[in-house]
Amino acid sequence: MKKSYVIWWHSQFIDEIDRESTSINEIIDKVKKTLKHLEALGGLEKKGKIKVRTTHALNPICIDILDSSVEDEIANNPIVEITE
């Protein structure tokens, strides 16, 4: 079966924020960390190595790999999940 690479947008920005002791600064820190990983994917997209598959939804965001040489980089990105 073919692997699919997805980002569960909602869980990255909402579900993983500690609700017991939430502060604005904790939310900012979480978003900054997530953006760092998104920016790495954005760089690959800009180079034409990946693209977001059009699904008319943001959850999940599906990633198509156009250059197989970056598959390990995608698989090791902490915000990307692999489904089969």
Biopython code that builds the backbone (N, CA, C, O; Angstrom):
import numpy as np
from Bio.PDB.StructureBuilder import StructureBuilder

atoms = [
    (1, "MET", "N", (0.849, -1.183, 0.000)),
    (1, "MET", "CA", (0.000, 0.000, 0.000)),
    (1, "MET", "C", (0.894, 1.247, 0.000)),
    (1, "MET", "O", (1.959, 1.263, 0.619)),
    (2, "LYS", "N", (0.455, 2.256, -0.684)),
    (2, "LYS", "CA", (1.210, 3.496, -0.801)),
    (2, "LYS", "C", (1.140, 4.320, 0.482)),
    (2, "LYS", "O", (0.097, 4.394, 1.132)),
    (3, "LYS", "N", (2.260, 4.932, 0.831)),
    (3, "LYS", "CA", (2.303, 5.799, 2.000)),
    (3, "LYS", "C", (1.715, 7.163, 1.664)),
    (3, "LYS", "O", (1.865, 7.662, 0.549)),
    (4, "SER", "N", (1.050, 7.751, 2.637)),
    (4, "SER", "CA", (0.562, 9.123, 2.521)),
    (4, "SER", "C", (1.205, 9.932, 3.631)),
    (4, "SER", "O", (1.368, 9.453, 4.753)),
    (5, "TYR", "N", (1.564, 11.148, 3.310)),
    (5, "TYR", "CA", (2.188, 12.053, 4.277)),
    (5, "TYR", "C", (1.207, 13.175, 4.562)),
    (5, "TYR", "O", (0.770, 13.873, 3.648)),
    (6, "VAL", "N", (0.860, 13.350, 5.841)),
    (6, "VAL", "CA", (-0.169, 14.321, 6.205)),
    (6, "VAL", "C", (0.261, 15.133, 7.424)),
    (6, "VAL", "O", (1.093, 14.705, 8.224)),
    (7, "ILE", "N", (-0.332, 16.308, 7.535)),
    (7, "ILE", "CA", (-0.194, 17.144, 8.722)),
    (7, "ILE", "C", (-1.598, 17.337, 9.273)),
    (7, "ILE", "O", (-2.486, 17.840, 8.585)),
    (8, "TRP", "N", (-1.785, 16.931, 10.523)),
    (8, "TRP", "CA", (-3.069, 17.152, 11.186)),
    (8, "TRP", "C", (-3.023, 18.543, 11.783)),
    (8, "TRP", "O", (-2.621, 18.726, 12.932)),
    (9, "TRP", "N", (-3.432, 19.506, 11.007)),
    (9, "TRP", "CA", (-3.319, 20.925, 11.332)),
    (9, "TRP", "C", (-3.891, 21.241, 12.702)),
    (9, "TRP", "O", (-3.234, 21.902, 13.506)),
    (10, "HIS", "N", (-5.087, 20.788, 12.981)),
    (10, "HIS", "CA", (-5.759, 21.109, 14.239)),
    (10, "HIS", "C", (-4.938, 20.606, 15.418)),
    (10, "HIS", "O", (-4.765, 21.334, 16.395)),
    (11, "SER", "N", (-4.434, 19.390, 15.352)),
    (11, "SER", "CA", (-3.698, 18.847, 16.495)),
    (11, "SER", "C", (-2.386, 19.579, 16.717)),
    (11, "SER", "O", (-1.936, 19.690, 17.857)),
    (12, "GLN", "N", (-1.761, 20.079, 15.662)),
    (12, "GLN", "CA", (-0.488, 20.774, 15.817)),
    (12, "GLN", "C", (-0.650, 22.112, 16.533)),
    (12, "GLN", "O", (0.230, 22.511, 17.296)),
    (13, "PHE", "N", (-1.735, 22.795, 16.306)),
    (13, "PHE", "CA", (-1.893, 24.122, 16.889)),
    (13, "PHE", "C", (-2.838, 24.175, 18.082)),
    (13, "PHE", "O", (-2.769, 25.119, 18.869)),
    (14, "ILE", "N", (-3.698, 23.213, 18.235)),
    (14, "ILE", "CA", (-4.706, 23.286, 19.281)),
    (14, "ILE", "C", (-4.550, 22.169, 20.308)),
    (14, "ILE", "O", (-4.365, 22.443, 21.494)),
    (15, "ASP", "N", (-4.621, 20.939, 19.875)),
    (15, "ASP", "CA", (-4.674, 19.809, 20.797)),
    (15, "ASP", "C", (-3.427, 19.660, 21.652)),
    (15, "ASP", "O", (-3.512, 19.182, 22.783)),
    (16, "GLU", "N", (-2.271, 20.058, 21.135)),
    (16, "GLU", "CA", (-1.032, 19.837, 21.870)),
    (16, "GLU", "C", (-0.688, 20.966, 22.842)),
    (16, "GLU", "O", (0.342, 20.897, 23.514)),
    (17, "ILE", "N", (-1.511, 21.986, 22.933)),
    (17, "ILE", "CA", (-1.274, 23.070, 23.888)),
    (17, "ILE", "C", (-1.848, 22.654, 25.235)),
    (17, "ILE", "O", (-3.009, 22.255, 25.328)),
    (18, "ASP", "N", (-1.046, 22.747, 26.256)),
    (18, "ASP", "CA", (-1.444, 22.340, 27.614)),
    (18, "ASP", "C", (-2.576, 23.243, 28.108)),
    (18, "ASP", "O", (-2.399, 24.450, 28.271)),
    (19, "ARG", "N", (-3.716, 22.648, 28.337)),
    (19, "ARG", "CA", (-4.877, 23.420, 28.772)),
    (19, "ARG", "C", (-4.875, 23.698, 30.275)),
    (19, "ARG", "O", (-5.632, 24.545, 30.749)),
    (20, "GLU", "N", (-4.048, 23.005, 31.009)),
    (20, "GLU", "CA", (-4.006, 23.176, 32.460)),
    (20, "GLU", "C", (-3.282, 24.458, 32.864)),
    (20, "GLU", "O", (-3.641, 25.097, 33.853)),
    (21, "SER", "N", (-2.272, 24.825, 32.101)),
    (21, "SER", "CA", (-1.491, 26.012, 32.468)),
    (21, "SER", "C", (-1.141, 26.830, 31.227)),
    (21, "SER", "O", (0.016, 27.181, 30.998)),
    (22, "THR", "N", (-2.149, 27.119, 30.450)),
    (22, "THR", "CA", (-1.935, 27.850, 29.201)),
    (22, "THR", "C", (-1.651, 29.320, 29.466)),
    (22, "THR", "O", (-2.316, 29.969, 30.273)),
    (23, "SER", "N", (-0.659, 29.816, 28.773)),
    (23, "SER", "CA", (-0.381, 31.250, 28.775)),
    (23, "SER", "C", (-0.174, 31.669, 27.331)),
    (23, "SER", "O", (0.092, 30.830, 26.471)),
    (24, "ILE", "N", (-0.290, 32.934, 27.067)),
    (24, "ILE", "CA", (-0.059, 33.443, 25.715)),
    (24, "ILE", "C", (1.347, 33.079, 25.255)),
    (24, "ILE", "O", (1.542, 32.678, 24.108)),
    (25, "ASN", "N", (2.325, 33.216, 26.145)),
    (25, "ASN", "CA", (3.706, 32.898, 25.763)),
    (25, "ASN", "C", (3.897, 31.430, 25.435)),
    (25, "ASN", "O", (4.686, 31.104, 24.549)),
    (26, "GLU", "N", (3.200, 30.534, 26.122)),
    (26, "GLU", "CA", (3.278, 29.110, 25.799)),
    (26, "GLU", "C", (2.670, 28.831, 24.421)),
    (26, "GLU", "O", (3.192, 28.015, 23.662)),
    (27, "ILE", "N", (1.594, 29.496, 24.111)),
    (27, "ILE", "CA", (0.977, 29.342, 22.791)),
    (27, "ILE", "C", (1.914, 29.863, 21.715)),
    (27, "ILE", "O", (2.088, 29.220, 20.680)),
    (28, "ILE", "N", (2.511, 31.008, 21.944)),
    (28, "ILE", "CA", (3.464, 31.585, 20.986)),
    (28, "ILE", "C", (4.635, 30.631, 20.768)),
    (28, "ILE", "O", (5.051, 30.409, 19.631)),
    (29, "ASP", "N", (5.164, 30.070, 21.843)),
    (29, "ASP", "CA", (6.285, 29.143, 21.740)),
    (29, "ASP", "C", (5.917, 27.919, 20.904)),
    (29, "ASP", "O", (6.694, 27.496, 20.047)),
    (30, "LYS", "N", (4.740, 27.352, 21.147)),
    (30, "LYS", "CA", (4.279, 26.184, 20.390)),
    (30, "LYS", "C", (4.120, 26.526, 18.920)),
    (30, "LYS", "O", (4.536, 25.753, 18.057)),
    (31, "VAL", "N", (3.529, 27.663, 18.626)),
    (31, "VAL", "CA", (3.328, 28.067, 17.232)),
    (31, "VAL", "C", (4.668, 28.298, 16.538)),
    (31, "VAL", "O", (4.836, 27.914, 15.380)),
    (32, "LYS", "N", (5.617, 28.915, 17.226)),
    (32, "LYS", "CA", (6.948, 29.144, 16.641)),
    (32, "LYS", "C", (7.634, 27.830, 16.291)),
    (32, "LYS", "O", (8.233, 27.707, 15.223)),
    (33, "LYS", "N", (7.550, 26.852, 17.182)),
    (33, "LYS", "CA", (8.165, 25.550, 16.921)),
    (33, "LYS", "C", (7.514, 24.871, 15.721)),
    (33, "LYS", "O", (8.196, 24.297, 14.872)),
    (34, "THR", "N", (6.196, 24.943, 15.663)),
    (34, "THR", "CA", (5.479, 24.329, 14.550)),
    (34, "THR", "C", (5.806, 25.044, 13.248)),
    (34, "THR", "O", (5.994, 24.398, 12.217)),
    (35, "LEU", "N", (5.874, 26.376, 13.283)),
    (35, "LEU", "CA", (6.198, 27.134, 12.075)),
    (35, "LEU", "C", (7.585, 26.795, 11.551)),
    (35, "LEU", "O", (7.798, 26.778, 10.339)),
    (36, "LYS", "N", (8.524, 26.526, 12.440)),
    (36, "LYS", "CA", (9.870, 26.140, 12.024)),
    (36, "LYS", "C", (9.808, 24.883, 11.142)),
    (36, "LYS", "O", (10.476, 24.806, 10.111)),
    (37, "HIS", "N", (9.001, 23.907, 11.560)),
    (37, "HIS", "CA", (8.866, 22.667, 10.787)),
    (37, "HIS", "C", (8.070, 22.894, 9.501)),
    (37, "HIS", "O", (8.350, 22.271, 8.477)),
    (38, "LEU", "N", (7.085, 23.780, 9.554)),
    (38, "LEU", "CA", (6.329, 24.126, 8.342)),
    (38, "LEU", "C", (7.207, 24.855, 7.336)),
    (38, "LEU", "O", (7.100, 24.625, 6.132)),
    (39, "GLU", "N", (8.078, 25.735, 7.830)),
    (39, "GLU", "CA", (8.970, 26.476, 6.936)),
    (39, "GLU", "C", (9.923, 25.533, 6.199)),
    (39, "GLU", "O", (10.250, 25.770, 5.036)),
    (40, "ALA", "N", (10.366, 24.471, 6.863)),
    (40, "ALA", "CA", (11.218, 23.483, 6.187)),
    (40, "ALA", "C", (10.455, 22.839, 5.031)),
    (40, "ALA", "O", (11.011, 22.625, 3.954)),
    (41, "LEU", "N", (9.184, 22.532, 5.261)),
    (41, "LEU", "CA", (8.353, 21.968, 4.192)),
    (41, "LEU", "C", (8.094, 23.003, 3.103)),
    (41, "LEU", "O", (8.072, 22.674, 1.917)),
    (42, "GLY", "N", (7.900, 24.251, 3.510)),
    (42, "GLY", "CA", (7.680, 25.328, 2.537)),
    (42, "GLY", "C", (8.871, 25.501, 1.620)),
    (42, "GLY", "O", (8.703, 25.779, 0.433)),
    (43, "GLY", "N", (10.076, 25.339, 2.153)),
    (43, "GLY", "CA", (11.277, 25.423, 1.325)),
    (43, "GLY", "C", (11.306, 24.325, 0.277)),
    (43, "GLY", "O", (11.684, 24.569, -0.869)),
    (44, "LEU", "N", (10.910, 23.122, 0.659)),
    (44, "LEU", "CA", (10.858, 22.012, -0.299)),
    (44, "LEU", "C", (9.773, 22.244, -1.347)),
    (44, "LEU", "O", (9.941, 21.900, -2.518)),
    (45, "GLU", "N", (8.672, 22.824, -0.918)),
    (45, "GLU", "CA", (7.591, 23.137, -1.860)),
    (45, "GLU", "C", (8.061, 24.191, -2.871)),
    (45, "GLU", "O", (7.793, 24.082, -4.067)),
    (46, "LYS", "N", (8.754, 25.194, -2.374)),
    (46, "LYS", "CA", (9.256, 26.263, -3.239)),
    (46, "LYS", "C", (10.226, 25.723, -4.289)),
    (46, "LYS", "O", (10.273, 26.224, -5.413)),
    (47, "LYS", "N", (10.997, 24.700, -3.919)),
    (47, "LYS", "CA", (11.966, 24.082, -4.830)),
    (47, "LYS", "C", (11.310, 23.076, -5.778)),
    (47, "LYS", "O", (11.980, 22.515, -6.646)),
    (48, "GLY", "N", (10.000, 22.845, -5.614)),
    (48, "GLY", "CA", (9.279, 21.928, -6.491)),
    (48, "GLY", "C", (9.465, 20.461, -6.120)),
    (48, "GLY", "O", (9.241, 19.581, -6.951)),
    (49, "LYS", "N", (9.871, 20.191, -4.888)),
    (49, "LYS", "CA", (10.118, 18.813, -4.466)),
    (49, "LYS", "C", (8.891, 18.165, -3.827)),
    (49, "LYS", "O", (8.775, 16.940, -3.805)),
    (50, "ILE", "N", (7.982, 18.980, -3.311)),
    (50, "ILE", "CA", (6.718, 18.497, -2.756)),
    (50, "ILE", "C", (5.610, 19.462, -3.159)),
    (50, "ILE", "O", (5.870, 20.574, -3.619)),
    (51, "LYS", "N", (4.379, 19.016, -2.979)),
    (51, "LYS", "CA", (3.241, 19.926, -3.151)),
    (51, "LYS", "C", (2.111, 19.466, -2.250)),
    (51, "LYS", "O", (2.020, 18.291, -1.893)),
    (52, "VAL", "N", (1.256, 20.406, -1.890)),
    (52, "VAL", "CA", (0.082, 20.091, -1.096)),
    (52, "VAL", "C", (-1.000, 19.617, -2.058)),
    (52, "VAL", "O", (-1.309, 20.282, -3.047)),
    (53, "ARG", "N", (-1.561, 18.470, -1.750)),
    (53, "ARG", "CA", (-2.639, 17.926, -2.582)),
    (53, "ARG", "C", (-3.923, 18.684, -2.282)),
    (53, "ARG", "O", (-4.268, 18.889, -1.119)),
    (54, "THR", "N", (-4.612, 19.090, -3.298)),
    (54, "THR", "CA", (-5.872, 19.810, -3.131)),
    (54, "THR", "C", (-6.940, 18.843, -2.637)),
    (54, "THR", "O", (-7.271, 17.863, -3.305)),
    (55, "THR", "N", (-7.473, 19.139, -1.453)),
    (55, "THR", "CA", (-8.522, 18.294, -0.877)),
    (55, "THR", "C", (-9.714, 19.114, -0.411)),
    (55, "THR", "O", (-10.705, 18.551, 0.055)),
    (56, "HIS", "N", (-9.636, 20.426, -0.528)),
    (56, "HIS", "CA", (-10.692, 21.342, -0.091)),
    (56, "HIS", "C", (-10.883, 21.326, 1.422)),
    (56, "HIS", "O", (-11.944, 21.696, 1.924)),
    (57, "ALA", "N", (-9.849, 20.894, 2.148)),
    (57, "ALA", "CA", (-9.876, 20.901, 3.611)),
    (57, "ALA", "C", (-8.454, 21.149, 4.113)),
    (57, "ALA", "O", (-7.481, 20.854, 3.420)),
    (58, "LEU", "N", (-8.349, 21.686, 5.305)),
    (58, "LEU", "CA", (-7.027, 21.899, 5.897)),
    (58, "LEU", "C", (-6.673, 20.828, 6.919)),
    (58, "LEU", "O", (-5.589, 20.861, 7.500)),
    (59, "ASN", "N", (-7.558, 19.900, 7.137)),
    (59, "ASN", "CA", (-7.267, 18.873, 8.120)),
    (59, "ASN", "C", (-7.704, 17.515, 7.608)),
    (59, "ASN", "O", (-8.904, 17.244, 7.577)),
    (60, "PRO", "N", (-6.795, 16.659, 7.210)),
    (60, "PRO", "CA", (-5.359, 16.882, 7.224)),
    (60, "PRO", "C", (-4.894, 17.585, 5.959)),
    (60, "PRO", "O", (-5.597, 17.621, 4.949)),
    (61, "ILE", "N", (-3.700, 18.138, 6.039)),
    (61, "ILE", "CA", (-3.016, 18.655, 4.860)),
    (61, "ILE", "C", (-2.241, 17.474, 4.286)),
    (61, "ILE", "O", (-1.395, 16.896, 4.969)),
    (62, "CYS", "N", (-2.521, 17.120, 3.056)),
    (62, "CYS", "CA", (-1.866, 15.980, 2.409)),
    (62, "CYS", "C", (-0.708, 16.480, 1.557)),
    (62, "CYS", "O", (-0.845, 17.451, 0.813)),
    (63, "ILE", "N", (0.429, 15.810, 1.671)),
    (63, "ILE", "CA", (1.636, 16.214, 0.953)),
    (63, "ILE", "C", (1.971, 15.166, -0.097)),
    (63, "ILE", "O", (2.068, 13.978, 0.211)),
    (64, "ASP", "N", (2.146, 15.606, -1.330)),
    (64, "ASP", "CA", (2.628, 14.738, -2.397)),
    (64, "ASP", "C", (4.110, 14.989, -2.583)),
    (64, "ASP", "O", (4.544, 16.136, -2.692)),
    (65, "ILE", "N", (4.886, 13.919, -2.619)),
    (65, "ILE", "CA", (6.324, 14.023, -2.835)),
    (65, "ILE", "C", (6.587, 13.923, -4.324)),
    (65, "ILE", "O", (6.260, 12.919, -4.957)),
    (66, "LEU", "N", (7.181, 14.970, -4.883)),
    (66, "LEU", "CA", (7.480, 15.015, -6.307)),
    (66, "LEU", "C", (8.913, 14.564, -6.604)),
    (66, "LEU", "O", (9.220, 14.163, -7.727)),
    (67, "ASP", "N", (9.778, 14.631, -5.605)),
    (67, "ASP", "CA", (11.181, 14.235, -5.734)),
    (67, "ASP", "C", (11.479, 13.237, -4.619)),
    (67, "ASP", "O", (11.564, 13.617, -3.451)),
    (68, "SER", "N", (11.635, 11.978, -4.970)),
    (68, "SER", "CA", (11.793, 10.926, -3.960)),
    (68, "SER", "C", (13.032, 11.105, -3.085)),
    (68, "SER", "O", (13.132, 10.472, -2.034)),
    (69, "SER", "N", (13.968, 11.947, -3.492)),
    (69, "SER", "CA", (15.168, 12.154, -2.689)),
    (69, "SER", "C", (14.872, 12.873, -1.370)),
    (69, "SER", "O", (15.714, 12.877, -0.473)),
    (70, "VAL", "N", (13.697, 13.476, -1.240)),
    (70, "VAL", "CA", (13.354, 14.191, 0.003)),
    (70, "VAL", "C", (12.395, 13.397, 0.889)),
    (70, "VAL", "O", (11.933, 13.902, 1.913)),
    (71, "GLU", "N", (12.099, 12.168, 0.502)),
    (71, "GLU", "CA", (11.117, 11.385, 1.260)),
    (71, "GLU", "C", (11.538, 11.184, 2.718)),
    (71, "GLU", "O", (10.702, 11.302, 3.614)),
    (72, "ASP", "N", (12.803, 10.885, 2.974)),
    (72, "ASP", "CA", (13.262, 10.722, 4.362)),
    (72, "ASP", "C", (13.118, 12.017, 5.151)),
    (72, "ASP", "O", (12.747, 11.998, 6.325)),
    (73, "GLU", "N", (13.411, 13.143, 4.505)),
    (73, "GLU", "CA", (13.278, 14.439, 5.176)),
    (73, "GLU", "C", (11.825, 14.705, 5.557)),
    (73, "GLU", "O", (11.548, 15.224, 6.639)),
    (74, "ILE", "N", (10.909, 14.354, 4.678)),
    (74, "ILE", "CA", (9.478, 14.523, 4.958)),
    (74, "ILE", "C", (9.066, 13.585, 6.090)),
    (74, "ILE", "O", (8.377, 13.994, 7.024)),
    (75, "ALA", "N", (9.490, 12.334, 6.001)),
    (75, "ALA", "CA", (9.117, 11.338, 6.998)),
    (75, "ALA", "C", (9.664, 11.683, 8.385)),
    (75, "ALA", "O", (9.055, 11.326, 9.393)),
    (76, "ASN", "N", (10.788, 12.363, 8.445)),
    (76, "ASN", "CA", (11.405, 12.710, 9.724)),
    (76, "ASN", "C", (10.984, 14.072, 10.264)),
    (76, "ASN", "O", (11.397, 14.453, 11.359)),
    (77, "ASN", "N", (10.174, 14.805, 9.517)),
    (77, "ASN", "CA", (9.670, 16.084, 10.006)),
    (77, "ASN", "C", (8.661, 15.795, 11.120)),
    (77, "ASN", "O", (7.695, 15.064, 10.899)),
    (78, "PRO", "N", (8.872, 16.360, 12.315)),
    (78, "PRO", "CA", (8.019, 16.008, 13.460)),
    (78, "PRO", "C", (6.535, 16.332, 13.323)),
    (78, "PRO", "O", (5.722, 15.786, 14.069)),
    (79, "ILE", "N", (6.164, 17.195, 12.401)),
    (79, "ILE", "CA", (4.728, 17.492, 12.277)),
    (79, "ILE", "C", (4.051, 16.660, 11.199)),
    (79, "ILE", "O", (2.835, 16.739, 11.018)),
    (80, "VAL", "N", (4.838, 15.863, 10.482)),
    (80, "VAL", "CA", (4.278, 15.027, 9.414)),
    (80, "VAL", "C", (4.007, 13.633, 9.960)),
    (80, "VAL", "O", (4.845, 13.042, 10.641)),
    (81, "GLU", "N", (2.834, 13.124, 9.652)),
    (81, "GLU", "CA", (2.476, 11.746, 9.994)),
    (81, "GLU", "C", (2.385, 10.934, 8.722)),
    (81, "GLU", "O", (1.981, 11.432, 7.672)),
    (82, "ILE", "N", (2.768, 9.678, 8.834)),
    (82, "ILE", "CA", (2.697, 8.766, 7.684)),
    (82, "ILE", "C", (1.514, 7.843, 7.892)),
    (82, "ILE", "O", (1.380, 7.212, 8.940)),
    (83, "THR", "N", (0.655, 7.768, 6.885)),
    (83, "THR", "CA", (-0.474, 6.840, 6.918)),
    (83, "THR", "C", (-0.323, 5.893, 5.734)),
    (83, "THR", "O", (0.272, 6.244, 4.715)),
    (84, "GLU", "N", (-0.858, 4.719, 5.877)),
    (84, "GLU", "CA", (-0.791, 3.751, 4.772)),
    (84, "GLU", "C", (-2.166, 3.269, 4.433)),
    (84, "GLU", "O", (-2.327, 2.449, 3.529)),
]
sb = StructureBuilder()
sb.init_structure("model")
sb.init_model(0)
sb.init_chain("A")
sb.init_seg("    ")
for serial, (resi, resn, name, xyz) in enumerate(atoms, 1):
    if name == "N":
        sb.init_residue(resn, " ", resi, " ")
    sb.init_atom(name, np.array(xyz, "f"), 0.0, 1.0, " ", f" {name:<3s}", serial, name[0])
structure = sb.get_structure()
